[in-house]
Amino acid sequence: MAGVHLVKLCVGAEKVEDLALWQASRAESMPGGLPRHVTRMWPKRDADLLGGGSLYWVFKGLILARQKVLRLDEVVTEDGIRRCAIVLDPEIVRTEARPRRPFQGWRYMEPADAPPDMAARSAADEPALPPQLSAALAEIGVLKAG
């Protein structure tokens, strides 16, 4: 089990398909063809993150998907500043919808707070709720909020 995950707003994407299309369109220009997110801050809990952590994506106020973090690469940008490239597994795993208020950058998320994968719910033969309904139920305390 991962020691920690990251959560990040998926700026410029309204739905999971938008993220998938954007990453696919850039795959040829990425080292190894792997998607990555370049950020100013290097995670201090990198060992915990690299022990099976994922980057959870927030779309319009809802966590809806995650990608496993494969590694962290140092990147020096054109301005000479050292940055962190969070290299991701190309598989985008849909999660149960979990409300998340806006924030800047990325934040740590403990495994206990991470929404389960949709596949996990499907395996239990429970129908998935529409994201907006899940969010509304979480707001009133019926479902666990993030």
C-alpha positions as a Markdown table, in Angstrom:
| # | Residue | x | y | z |
|---|---|---|---|---|
| 1 | Met | 0.0 | 0.0 | 0.0 |
| 2 | Ala | 1.2 | 3.5 | -0.8 |
| 3 | Gly | 2.4 | 5.7 | 2.0 |
| 4 | Val | 1.0 | 8.8 | 0.3 |
| 5 | His | -0.7 | 10.1 | -2.8 |
| 6 | Leu | -0.9 | 13.5 | -4.5 |
| 7 | Val | -4.0 | 15.3 | -5.6 |
| 8 | Lys | -4.1 | 18.0 | -8.2 |
| 9 | Leu | -6.6 | 20.1 | -10.1 |
| 10 | Cys | -6.8 | 19.1 | -13.8 |
| 11 | Val | -6.7 | 22.6 | -15.1 |
| 12 | Gly | -8.1 | 23.0 | -18.7 |
| 13 | Ala | -9.9 | 19.7 | -18.6 |
| 14 | Glu | -13.6 | 19.3 | -17.9 |
| 15 | Lys | -13.7 | 15.5 | -17.9 |
| 16 | Val | -11.4 | 12.5 | -17.8 |
| 17 | Glu | -11.5 | 12.1 | -21.6 |
| 18 | Asp | -10.0 | 15.6 | -22.0 |
| 19 | Leu | -7.0 | 14.6 | -19.9 |
| 20 | Ala | -6.6 | 11.3 | -21.8 |
| 21 | Leu | -6.7 | 13.1 | -25.2 |
| 22 | Trp | -4.3 | 15.8 | -24.1 |
| 23 | Gln | -1.8 | 13.2 | -22.8 |
| 24 | Ala | -2.1 | 11.1 | -25.9 |
| 25 | Ser | -1.5 | 14.1 | -28.1 |
| 26 | Arg | 1.8 | 14.9 | -26.3 |
| 27 | Ala | 3.0 | 11.3 | -25.9 |
| 28 | Glu | 5.5 | 11.5 | -28.8 |
| 29 | Ser | 7.2 | 14.5 | -27.3 |
| 30 | Met | 7.5 | 13.1 | -23.8 |
| 31 | Pro | 10.6 | 11.1 | -22.7 |
| 32 | Gly | 9.8 | 7.4 | -23.0 |
| 33 | Gly | 6.3 | 8.4 | -24.3 |
| 34 | Leu | 5.1 | 8.6 | -20.6 |
| 35 | Pro | 2.8 | 11.4 | -19.4 |
| 36 | Arg | 4.3 | 13.7 | -16.8 |
| 37 | His | 3.4 | 16.8 | -14.8 |
| 38 | Val | 6.1 | 19.3 | -14.2 |
| 39 | Thr | 5.8 | 21.2 | -10.9 |
| 40 | Arg | 7.9 | 23.8 | -9.0 |
| 41 | Met | 8.1 | 21.8 | -5.8 |
| 42 | Trp | 9.8 | 18.4 | -5.3 |
| 43 | Pro | 7.7 | 16.2 | -3.0 |
| 44 | Lys | 9.5 | 15.9 | 0.4 |
| 45 | Arg | 7.7 | 12.6 | 0.9 |
| 46 | Asp | 9.1 | 11.2 | -2.3 |
| 47 | Ala | 9.9 | 7.8 | -0.9 |
| 48 | Asp | 6.4 | 7.3 | 0.4 |
| 49 | Leu | 5.0 | 8.5 | -2.9 |
| 50 | Leu | 7.2 | 6.2 | -5.0 |
| 51 | Gly | 6.1 | 3.2 | -2.9 |
| 52 | Gly | 2.9 | 2.8 | -4.9 |
| 53 | Gly | 1.3 | 6.3 | -4.8 |
| 54 | Ser | -0.9 | 7.9 | -7.4 |
| 55 | Leu | -1.7 | 11.3 | -8.7 |
| 56 | Tyr | -5.4 | 11.9 | -8.2 |
| 57 | Trp | -7.0 | 14.3 | -10.7 |
| 58 | Val | -9.7 | 16.8 | -9.7 |
| 59 | Phe | -12.2 | 17.8 | -12.5 |
| 60 | Lys | -14.6 | 20.7 | -11.8 |
| 61 | Gly | -14.5 | 20.1 | -8.1 |
| 62 | Leu | -14.6 | 16.3 | -8.2 |
| 63 | Ile | -11.8 | 13.7 | -7.9 |
| 64 | Leu | -12.6 | 11.4 | -10.8 |
| 65 | Ala | -9.4 | 9.6 | -11.8 |
| 66 | Arg | -5.9 | 8.7 | -10.8 |
| 67 | Gln | -2.6 | 7.7 | -12.4 |
| 68 | Lys | 0.1 | 5.7 | -10.7 |
| 69 | Val | 3.3 | 7.7 | -10.1 |
| 70 | Leu | 6.2 | 5.9 | -11.7 |
| 71 | Arg | 9.1 | 8.2 | -10.8 |
| 72 | Leu | 10.2 | 11.7 | -10.2 |
| 73 | Asp | 12.7 | 13.3 | -12.7 |
| 74 | Glu | 14.6 | 16.4 | -12.2 |
| 75 | Val | 14.0 | 19.0 | -15.0 |
| 76 | Val | 15.8 | 22.2 | -15.5 |
| 77 | Thr | 13.6 | 24.6 | -17.4 |
| 78 | Glu | 14.7 | 27.3 | -19.9 |
| 79 | Asp | 14.8 | 29.8 | -17.1 |
| 80 | Gly | 17.5 | 27.6 | -15.3 |
| 81 | Ile | 15.2 | 26.6 | -12.4 |
| 82 | Arg | 15.2 | 23.1 | -11.2 |
| 83 | Arg | 11.7 | 21.5 | -11.2 |
| 84 | Cys | 10.2 | 18.1 | -10.6 |
| 85 | Ala | 8.6 | 16.0 | -13.4 |
| 86 | Ile | 6.1 | 13.6 | -11.9 |
| 87 | Val | 6.2 | 10.7 | -14.4 |
| 88 | Leu | 2.9 | 8.9 | -14.6 |
| 89 | Asp | 1.6 | 5.5 | -15.8 |
| 90 | Pro | -0.3 | 6.1 | -19.0 |
| 91 | Glu | -3.3 | 4.2 | -17.7 |
| 92 | Ile | -5.9 | 6.6 | -16.3 |
| 93 | Val | -7.9 | 4.8 | -13.7 |
| 94 | Arg | -11.4 | 6.2 | -13.0 |
| 95 | Thr | -12.3 | 6.6 | -9.3 |
| 96 | Glu | -15.5 | 7.1 | -7.5 |
| 97 | Ala | -16.4 | 10.8 | -7.5 |
| 98 | Arg | -15.2 | 12.6 | -4.4 |
| 99 | Pro | -15.7 | 16.4 | -3.9 |
| 100 | Arg | -12.6 | 18.5 | -3.5 |
| 101 | Arg | -12.4 | 22.2 | -3.0 |
| 102 | Pro | -10.1 | 24.3 | -5.2 |
| 103 | Phe | -6.5 | 24.7 | -4.2 |
| 104 | Gln | -3.2 | 25.7 | -5.9 |
| 105 | Gly | -0.5 | 23.3 | -6.9 |
| 106 | Trp | -0.7 | 19.7 | -5.5 |
| 107 | Arg | -1.5 | 18.4 | -2.1 |
| 108 | Tyr | -0.7 | 15.2 | -0.3 |
| 109 | Met | -3.5 | 12.7 | 0.3 |
| 110 | Glu | -3.3 | 9.8 | 2.7 |
| 111 | Pro | -4.4 | 6.4 | 1.4 |
| 112 | Ala | -7.4 | 6.3 | 3.8 |
| 113 | Asp | -8.7 | 9.5 | 2.2 |
| 114 | Ala | -8.4 | 8.3 | -1.4 |
| 115 | Pro | -11.5 | 7.4 | -3.3 |
| 116 | Pro | -11.8 | 3.8 | -4.4 |
| 117 | Asp | -11.3 | 2.8 | -8.1 |
| 118 | Met | -14.5 | 2.3 | -10.1 |
| 119 | Ala | -13.3 | -1.2 | -10.9 |
| 120 | Ala | -13.4 | -2.0 | -7.2 |
| 121 | Arg | -17.0 | -0.9 | -7.0 |
| 122 | Ser | -17.8 | -2.9 | -10.2 |
| 123 | Ala | -16.2 | -6.0 | -8.8 |
| 124 | Ala | -18.7 | -5.7 | -5.9 |
| 125 | Asp | -21.6 | -5.6 | -8.4 |
| 126 | Glu | -22.7 | -2.3 | -7.1 |
| 127 | Pro | -23.8 | 0.3 | -9.7 |
| 128 | Ala | -21.7 | 3.4 | -9.9 |
| 129 | Leu | -23.5 | 6.7 | -9.1 |
| 130 | Pro | -23.2 | 9.6 | -11.5 |
| 131 | Pro | -20.4 | 12.0 | -10.3 |
| 132 | Gln | -22.9 | 14.8 | -9.5 |
| 133 | Leu | -25.0 | 12.6 | -7.3 |
| 134 | Ser | -21.9 | 11.2 | -5.5 |
| 135 | Ala | -20.8 | 14.8 | -4.9 |
| 136 | Ala | -24.2 | 15.8 | -3.6 |
| 137 | Leu | -24.4 | 12.8 | -1.2 |
| 138 | Ala | -20.8 | 13.5 | 0.0 |
| 139 | Glu | -21.8 | 17.2 | 0.7 |
| 140 | Ile | -24.6 | 16.1 | 3.0 |
| 141 | Gly | -22.4 | 13.4 | 4.7 |
| 142 | Val | -23.9 | 10.3 | 3.2 |
| 143 | Leu | -20.7 | 9.4 | 1.3 |
| 144 | Lys | -17.2 | 10.1 | 2.5 |
| 145 | Ala | -15.9 | 13.5 | 1.2 |
| 146 | Gly | -12.2 | 14.2 | 0.3 |
